[in-house]
């Protein structure tokens, strides 16, 4: 048996405006006939209402015996489209309840705080800055290696003419590569 907004408010021990606001916010739902199912609404209230704002911390009060006037207009027995009734419930079911949303929010806030702490203590680096530094270092290495043939060509020719020994050419190349790498390490 469904209750009116005022009867449900009395059942919950809250004001009727609190119940009306909960309905308007989508925290509890009405039945198709406009009444409130207390069992279903109590579960929705507990799931979707802030615990700090829920002044009724105990069990819901037993429903008062409210005499409902007989319905003077005949109730239609035509089947109600399930899409009309279920659409609002499906959209509400897709959204997580308040406690789940709050837990997710707090978990992300903790992750962000951890990242900020690690960044300030030097354990975490900015990815964009690292990419730029890596790019600049790779470009400098490329430039230094490309300069080796121009720098060594005359020395290699002179070494081969004076003494055609492979070992002399290897020593010249190794020295030039070592100098380029030392320059990059500074």
Buried (B, 14 or more C-beta within 10 A) or exposed (E): EBBBBEBBBBBBBBEBEBBEEBBEEEBBBBEEEEBBBBEEBBEBBEBBBEEEEEEBEEEBEEEEEEEEEEEEEEEEEEEEEEEEEEEEEEEBEEEEBBBEEEEEEEEEEEEEEEEEEEEEEEEEEEEEEEEEEEEEEEEEBEEBBEEBEEEBEEBBEEBEEEEEEEEBBEEBBEEBBEEBEEEEEE
